[in-house]
Amino acid sequence: MSHAISISDCGRYLICRVSKPITIETALAFSMALDAASRAHGIKRFLVDVRNAPNLANTVQNYHFANTDMAALDLQRDVRSAMLVAPWDHSHDFVETFTQNAGYGVRLFRDEAAAIAWLEASVPWPPHMRAGGVIAPSYRPATGNRRPFSWDFPALESIVAARSPLAFMFL
């Protein structure tokens, strides 16, 4: 087995120690196991120790994992997950970005004490991370029907109509 899951001494978070290099298959395995343990014990905070497990997946695989695989598994989005990585290991950096953009509460740490402090903090969740209130990836502003981005710009239409070199940015 590539991972071991236990409950912390204080009982406030689950600990998942990954012992082998991470591929998409191992990430799916420990993600499903953490989700099942979380649901069984009612614990919504995870310390995922990957200090001895570099990420072997490429950027495209990491993106697909965060945006497709995790959603297909129906993993909980209202959890707080601290990924503890080795100080020299930057192979997990995109995982943090992609999972946050997909609406999951994941954060990288290189210091175990800081990761545990973040997990034990009683900071309230932002509205988009609360259960049932996930906004990402379809953003809905809090101010009525006002949209944050609009395609109703005459300047934009003229750039696209003129087939400007900048048009590719808006298509």
N, C-alpha and C positions, 0 to 999 in steps of 0.2 A: 504494500500500500504506500502511496506517495505522500500521505498526510495523516495527521492524528489530531482529533478534536477533543477538547476538554473544557470544563467550566473553570473560570478563574477562582482563586481562593475566596475573593470577596463576593462572587456569584453575580457580578454585574455585567460580565461579558464572556463570550466564548473565545477560546484560543484555538487557532488552527496552525499547526506547525507543518510546513511543507518541506519534505526532505529530498525531493528530486527536482531536477530542472523542469520548469513549467512549459508544457505544451498546451494547446487548446483542450486536448482531452483531459489532462490532469486538472486544468482550471475548471472545466465543467464538472469533474468529479468532486473536487473539494467545495465548489460553489453550491452544488446540490446537497452535499452532506451538511454544510453550514446552514443552509436554508432549512433543511429538515430538523436539525438540532435546535435551531432558533424557534421554529414553530412548536416543537415538542416541549421546550423549556420556557418559552415566553421571554427569551433574551434577545434584544434587538441590537446588541453591540458586539463587534467582532475584532479580535486582534489576529491578523493573518501574518504569521512570521514566515517571510520568504527570504531571509538572510542567506540561507544555504540553497536557494533555488532560483537561479537566474531565469529570466523569461526568454524562451527560445522562439516564441511566435514573432512573426514580422508585424509591421505596422498595420497592414491590411487585415491580417488575421485578428489582431487586437481590436480593431475598429468593428469588425463583423461580430466578434465575441460580445462586445459591450452593447452593440445596437441591435443585434438579431438573436444571438444565442441566449443571452440573459433574459430577454423579453420572452422568448419561446419557452423557457423553463419556468416562467411566471415567478421569478425571484422577487422577494420583497424589496420595495424601494425605500421603505421607511426605516432602514437600518443605518447604523453608523459603523463603518468598517475602516479600521486603521491597518494599513499594510506596512509592516516593518521590513525595510530593505537594508541591505548592506550599504555602508557609506560610499563605497566605490561603484555600486551597481546602479546604472541608469536604464537598465533594460525594462523596468516597470513604469517609467515615467509616462509613456503614452497611455498606459492602462488607466492611470489616475485621470488623465484628461478625458479620455473617451467615456469612462464610466460616469464621471460627473456630468458630462454633456448629455448622457443618456438618462440622467435623473437619479443616479444612485449616489449614496453618501459614502464615497470612498476618498481616503486621503493617505498619501505616502508619508512615512516617517523614517528617519535614519537614527533616531534616538528612542529607545524603548520607553524611558520614563515619560517623554513627551507624548508618545502614542497612548500610554495608559492614562495620563492626565487628561488627554482629549476624550478618551472613552468614558472616563469617570465624571467628566464635567457635566453639570446639569444645565448647560446652555440650551435654550429652546430651539427646536428645529425651525428653519425658515419655512414660510408657508408652502413653498413648492415641494418640500421634502416631507411634509406631514402625510400620514396615512390618508389615502383617498384624495389628496390634494395635489398630486403630481401634475406639474404643468409641462415639463419637458417631455417630449420634444415639440409639442404643439403649444407654443407660448400664447397665453391669454393675459392681457394686461388687467390690472386691478381697477382701472378707471373706465368703466362703462364699455362703450363700443369703440373707443379710440384704439386704433391699431398702432403698434410701435413702428412698423415699417409699412410704407405705402409705395405702390408702383404708379401712383398718380402724379408723376413729376414730368412736366413738359420737357425739361432738360434731358431727362433720361430717355424719353421717347425719341428726341432728336438724335441722341448719340446712337441709339440702336438703329433708327431709320437710316442714318448716314453710313452705317456699317463701319463705324469708327473702330480703331484698334482697341478702344476701351470697352466696346460692346460686349466682348466675351465675358467681362466681369459681371454683367447683369443678366446673362442668359442662363 
